[in-house]
Amino acid sequence: MIAGREDVALRLFAFPHAGGNHNSFQTWASGLPGDVEVISYSLPGRGRQQDEPPYQEWQSLIGDLVDFVRLHDDGAPFAFFGHSFGALVAFEVCRQLRLENRRGPAVLFVSAHRAPHLSPGEQKRFLPQERFIGLVREWGLVPEELLADDELLQLVLPPLRADVTLDEEYRCRTGGRSGGRERPAARETATSSSTESAPVSKTVH
């Protein structure tokens, strides 16, 4: 299936925060015009792919998400929205589409993340368990009832820590040098608000 609908005026690809999945955007469709389709995904290590190891390097992650976007590109206009870690992922997918001379998003919306060329600052991926849980609590990414359940916590923390690791290991390389700048592949806007074998699962709203 190329698209969930044939009457789409805009397809919005939603990139979730660290440790997140498509459920982060499950209510969005009700707040958008009826001809806007929201598409998101779940990465390995969470949900139905709980038993699969999370991504540990950027190349595979971005390559699979580029395939994911291509699979759902039927010619209708589309945009990207990325929140937190998802902002960085959306930025890299956008860049890769451009490098491959493929159609990119009309707009790249990002929120709650530093500019790609800036250092992440304090390294959080090496924090001991209790301090990391405290940080997760501060972020508000995980419901308190999950943080209080040791068994569920063991399912939630590994993919979250894996995404944080990717985020902190990221180095922006544009224009042939780290931290350089090049003409953006799409208009970038800050906001508050595959193939069948690719290891991402999708949800269409």
Backbone torsions as a table, in degrees:
resi	resn	phi	psi	omega
1	MET	NA	128.7	-178.8
2	ILE	-85.2	-40.9	-179.7
3	ALA	-145.8	152.4	-179.8
4	GLY	-75.2	-21.5	-176.3
5	ARG	-141.4	160.1	178.8
6	GLU	-106.7	-7.8	-175.5
7	ASP	-108.1	30.9	-174.2
8	VAL	-80.4	127.0	173.4
9	ALA	-89.1	-30.8	178.0
10	LEU	-151.4	135.2	176.0
11	ARG	-108.6	122.4	-177.9
12	LEU	-105.6	112.8	175.5
13	PHE	-86.3	122.5	-174.7
14	ALA	-109.4	123.3	-176.3
15	PHE	-105.7	113.8	-172.7
16	PRO	-76.1	166.1	178.9
17	HIS	-69.7	173.1	178.8
18	ALA	-55.6	130.8	-179.3
19	GLY	77.1	-4.4	-175.7
20	GLY	-86.5	179.6	177.3
21	ASN	-150.5	-168.0	-175.6
22	HIS	-62.0	-22.5	-179.3
23	ASN	-63.5	-19.5	178.4
24	SER	-61.3	-21.2	-175.2
25	PHE	-120.1	16.8	-172.1
26	GLN	-65.6	-22.1	-178.9
27	THR	-97.9	-1.6	-173.7
28	TRP	-65.0	-37.6	-174.9
29	ALA	-56.8	-35.7	-177.5
30	SER	-69.1	-19.2	-179.3
31	GLY	-102.6	4.9	-179.1
32	LEU	-115.4	160.3	175.9
33	PRO	-55.0	151.8	-174.9
34	GLY	-64.3	-20.2	-179.1
35	ASP	-97.6	14.3	173.8
36	VAL	-104.3	125.5	179.9
37	GLU	-105.5	127.6	178.8
38	VAL	-99.6	126.6	177.8
39	ILE	-122.5	128.0	176.1
40	SER	-133.8	-172.2	-171.3
41	TYR	-152.2	165.2	170.7
42	SER	-123.3	135.4	179.8
43	LEU	-92.5	164.1	176.1
44	PRO	-55.7	148.5	178.6
45	GLY	96.5	1.5	-179.5
46	ARG	-148.6	154.5	178.5
47	GLY	62.2	-134.2	-179.0
48	ARG	-68.0	-15.2	179.3
49	GLN	-105.9	29.1	-176.3
50	GLN	-57.4	-33.5	-175.4
51	ASP	-84.3	-4.5	179.9
52	GLU	-94.0	142.2	-178.2
53	PRO	-68.2	141.4	177.1
54	PRO	-64.9	161.9	174.9
55	TYR	-62.8	142.5	178.5
56	GLN	-120.7	-2.1	176.6
57	GLU	-148.7	152.8	-170.3
58	TRP	-69.5	-37.3	-172.5
59	GLN	-58.9	-45.9	-179.7
60	SER	-67.5	-42.3	179.7
61	LEU	-58.8	-51.5	-177.0
62	ILE	-68.3	-39.4	178.4
63	GLY	-59.6	-43.3	-179.7
64	ASP	-69.6	-35.8	179.5
65	LEU	-74.7	-30.2	172.1
66	VAL	-62.5	-43.0	176.0
67	ASP	-62.2	-38.6	178.5
68	PHE	-61.0	-44.6	178.5
69	VAL	-66.2	-45.0	180.0
70	ARG	-59.5	-38.8	-178.9
71	LEU	-61.3	-32.4	-176.3
72	HIS	-103.4	8.0	178.4
73	ASP	-91.6	101.9	179.5
74	ASP	-106.5	14.4	179.3
75	GLY	105.2	-15.3	178.0
76	ALA	-71.4	150.1	176.5
77	PRO	-58.8	145.1	176.9
78	PHE	-142.0	159.4	179.0
79	ALA	-136.5	161.4	176.1
80	PHE	-113.1	141.7	166.9
81	PHE	-130.9	126.0	178.7
82	GLY	-127.0	133.8	179.6
83	HIS	-113.7	130.0	177.8
84	SER	58.1	-125.5	177.0
85	PHE	-53.4	-35.7	178.7
86	GLY	-62.8	-26.5	176.6
87	ALA	-64.6	-42.4	179.3
88	LEU	-67.6	-40.6	178.6
89	VAL	-63.9	-46.2	180.0
90	ALA	-60.3	-41.1	178.0
91	PHE	-59.5	-45.1	-178.2
92	GLU	-70.1	-37.5	176.5
93	VAL	-63.2	-41.7	177.8
94	CYS	-59.4	-46.4	178.9
95	ARG	-63.1	-41.7	-178.1
96	GLN	-66.4	-38.7	176.2
97	LEU	-58.6	-42.4	179.7
98	ARG	-66.2	-42.8	179.1
99	LEU	-60.9	-31.4	179.9
100	GLU	-90.4	7.2	-179.5
101	ASN	56.9	39.4	177.5
102	ARG	-105.7	162.1	179.7
103	ARG	-64.4	132.0	-179.3
104	GLY	-111.2	178.8	-179.5
105	PRO	-69.6	151.0	175.7
106	ALA	-69.7	-33.8	-179.2
107	VAL	-142.3	141.2	172.3
108	LEU	-112.3	109.8	176.4
109	PHE	-96.0	133.3	177.7
110	VAL	-135.4	151.8	177.5
111	SER	-148.7	153.4	169.9
112	ALA	57.5	43.0	175.2
113	HIS	-151.3	147.0	175.7
114	ARG	-64.4	160.9	173.4
115	ALA	-60.5	144.5	-172.6
116	PRO	-56.9	-30.2	-176.1
117	HIS	-84.5	-4.9	-177.7
118	LEU	-88.4	148.7	178.9
119	SER	-68.8	146.0	178.2
120	PRO	-71.6	-9.5	179.8
121	GLY	78.1	-135.0	-177.8
122	GLU	-57.4	132.2	179.5
123	GLN	-80.3	118.4	-175.5
124	LYS	-101.1	-18.0	-174.3
125	ARG	-68.3	-20.6	-178.3
126	PHE	-96.1	2.4	-178.2
127	LEU	-63.5	143.6	173.4
128	PRO	-62.3	161.7	-171.5
129	GLN	-52.0	-49.9	-174.9
130	GLU	-64.4	-40.6	178.8
131	ARG	-68.9	-36.6	178.5
132	PHE	-65.9	-42.3	177.4
133	ILE	-61.3	-40.7	177.6
134	GLY	-61.3	-38.6	178.1
135	LEU	-67.4	-42.4	177.7
136	VAL	-60.2	-39.1	177.8
137	ARG	-61.9	-41.5	178.5
138	GLU	-64.3	-38.7	179.8
139	TRP	-66.3	-28.9	-178.9
140	GLY	74.1	22.5	-178.0
141	LEU	-82.8	-23.3	-174.6
142	VAL	-121.5	128.9	178.6
143	PRO	-56.2	146.3	-176.6
144	GLU	-59.4	-34.6	-179.1
145	GLU	-65.1	-29.8	176.3
146	LEU	-74.1	-38.6	179.6
147	LEU	-65.4	-24.2	-179.2
148	ALA	-89.0	-6.3	-178.1
149	ASP	-107.4	105.4	-174.8
150	ASP	-58.9	-38.1	-178.0
151	GLU	-67.0	-45.9	178.7
152	LEU	-68.5	-33.1	-179.3
153	LEU	-61.6	-34.6	179.5
154	GLN	-68.2	-19.2	175.6
155	LEU	-87.6	-32.0	-174.0
156	VAL	-82.5	-40.9	-170.7
157	LEU	-69.4	-40.9	-176.9
158	PRO	-58.1	-49.3	178.1
159	PRO	-66.6	-32.3	177.6
160	LEU	-64.7	-46.4	179.7
161	ARG	-66.2	-35.8	178.1
162	ALA	-63.2	-41.4	178.7
163	ASP	-68.0	-39.5	177.2
164	VAL	-62.3	-39.0	178.2
165	THR	-62.1	-46.8	177.3
166	LEU	-59.1	-43.2	-179.3
167	ASP	-59.9	-46.0	-176.3
168	GLU	-75.4	-24.4	178.6
169	GLU	-86.2	-9.1	-176.8
170	TYR	-64.4	136.9	172.1
171	ARG	-129.4	123.6	-178.3
172	CYS	-76.8	119.3	179.5
173	ARG	-124.2	102.0	177.2
174	THR	-131.4	150.4	-179.5
175	GLY	63.4	21.9	175.1
176	GLY	83.7	5.0	179.0
177	ARG	-147.0	151.8	-179.3
178	SER	-65.7	131.5	177.7
179	GLY	80.3	2.0	178.9
180	GLY	-72.5	175.0	-179.0
181	ARG	-129.7	147.9	174.2
182	GLU	-140.7	170.5	178.8
183	ARG	-58.6	126.3	-175.7
184	PRO	-64.7	149.3	179.7
185	ALA	-75.7	-18.8	177.6
186	ALA	-153.5	162.3	175.4
187	ARG	-66.5	124.6	-176.8
188	GLU	-99.0	132.4	-178.1
189	THR	-131.8	123.3	175.4
190	ALA	-82.8	139.5	-178.5
191	THR	-143.3	150.8	175.9
192	SER	-86.6	-44.0	178.4
193	SER	-35.1	NA	NA
194	SER	NA	-178.8	170.4
195	THR	-91.3	166.0	-176.5
196	GLU	-63.0	-23.0	-177.4
197	SER	-87.3	-8.3	-179.8
198	ALA	-64.1	132.5	-173.5
199	PRO	-80.6	49.3	170.5
200	VAL	-128.6	142.1	176.1
201	SER	-109.1	149.1	-171.9
202	LYS	-113.8	160.1	170.5
203	THR	-138.5	131.7	178.5
204	VAL	-111.1	128.6	177.0
205	HIS	-111.4	NA	NA
